[in-house]
């Protein structure tokens, strides 16, 4: 059995902005990543939370495997 190289696994936390919903922010981040290196998306974990004013926000953790050059 061959094991992968965990040193090439990376994560990025992204959060929606007042000017952009979470889907837009994720797409922008993925475009930026793909311009830097050859990547493979492993998973995207989503979460929601409220700030101190009770406003709900959405966020995601992008888990990806890079070529090792990013």
PAZAKE-604670 format. One record per atom (N, C-alpha, C): x, y, z; residue in three letters. Coordinates in steps of 0.05 Angstrom, whole numbers, plus 5000, padded with zeros to 4 digits. Example, Ala and Ser with C-alpha at 12.3 -4.5 7.8 and 13.67 -1.06 7.14 Angstrom:
residues 2
526448865156ALA 524649105156ALA 526449345156ALA 525749555142SER 527349795143SER 525850015157SER 
END
This chain:
residues 70
501749765000UNK 500050005000UNK 501850255000UNK 501250434983UNK 502750684980UNK 501350904996UNK 502851045012UNK 501851275027UNK 502451525012UNK 500651725014UNK 501051985002UNK 502952155019UNK 503652375008UNK 505452565021UNK 503752785035UNK 503452765061UNK 501752955075UNK 502853235074UNK 505453275068UNK 506553545067UNK 505353705044UNK 504053575025UNK 502853715003UNK 499953785008UNK 498853715031UNK 496053785039UNK 496054055051UNK 494254225041UNK 494054505051UNK 491154565057UNK 490654765073UNK 487954865079UNK 487955165077UNK 485555265070UNK 485155555069UNK 482355605081UNK 482155785100UNK 479555865111UNK 478556115097UNK 476056095087UNK 474856325073UNK 472256395086UNK 471556645086UNK 469056745098UNK 467656925079UNK 465056915079UNK 463557095062UNK 464057385071UNK 463657565053UNK 464157855058UNK 461558005054UNK 461258235065UNK 458858395060UNK 458358435031UNK 460558455015UNK 460258504986UNK 460158254969UNK 460558014981UNK 460657764965UNK 459757534982UNK 457957364970UNK 457057134985UNK 459156914985UNK 458756715001UNK 460756505005UNK 461556364979UNK 459556304962UNK 460156174936UNK 462056334919UNK 461656594918UNK 463356774903UNK 466156774915UNK 466356794941UNK 468956804954UNK 470556544950UNK 469156314951UNK 470356054946UNK 471456044918UNK 469756114898UNK 470556104870UNK 472956284865UNK 472956524877UNK 475256704873UNK 477856584884UNK 477556454908UNK 479956334921UNK 480956094904UNK 479055934893UNK 479955704877UNK 481255794851UNK 480256014839UNK 481556124815UNK 484356224822UNK 484656354845UNK 487356444853UNK 489256214857UNK 488256004871UNK 489955774876UNK 490855634850UNK 488955604832UNK 489555464807UNK 491555614790UNK 491655874794UNK 493656044779UNK 496456014791UNK 496655934816UNK 499255914829UNK 500455634825UNK 498855424826UNK 499955154824UNK 497754964815UNK 498654724808UNK 496754504801UNK 495654394827UNK 493054424831UNK 491854334856UNK 489654134851UNK 489053974872UNK 486753794872UNK 485153844897UNK 482653914894UNK 480953964917UNK 480253694930UNK 480853674956UNK 480253424971UNK 477453444983UNK 476853674995UNK 474253715008UNK 473854005014UNK 471354085018UNK 470654345028UNK 468654315050UNK 469454405074UNK 467754385098UNK 466454655103UNK 463854655106UNK 462254895110UNK 461454935139UNK 461255185148UNK 460255235175UNK 458855505175UNK 457155555195UNK 455755805199UNK 456155885228UNK 456156145233UNK 456356245260UNK 455256525261UNK 454756615285UNK 453656885289UNK 455757055303UNK 455857305295UNK 457757495308UNK 456457605333UNK 457857785346UNK 456857895372UNK 454258055369UNK 453658135344UNK 451158275339UNK 448858095331UNK 449457835330UNK 447457635322UNK 447057605292UNK 448957725277UNK 448857695247UNK 450157435240UNK 448757275223UNK 449757025215UNK 451757045192UNK 453856895193UNK 455956895172UNK 456456605164UNK 457356565140UNK 458056305130UNK 461056305123UNK 462256075127UNK 465056045122UNK 465655755112UNK 468055715101UNK 468755455091UNK 471755415095UNK 472455165098UNK 475255075099UNK 475754915074UNK 477455015057UNK 478154875032UNK 480654705038UNK 480354445033UNK 482554265038UNK 483454175010UNK 486054215004UNK 486954154977UNK 489754034978UNK 490353894956UNK 493053784953UNK 494453934931UNK 496754034938UNK 498254194919UNK 500554034907UNK 501654144886UNK 503854004872UNK 506454034888UNK 506354194909UNK 508754244925UNK 510254494917UNK 509154624896UNK 510554874886UNK 509155124895UNK 506955104909UNK 505455344917UNK 506455464943UNK 
END
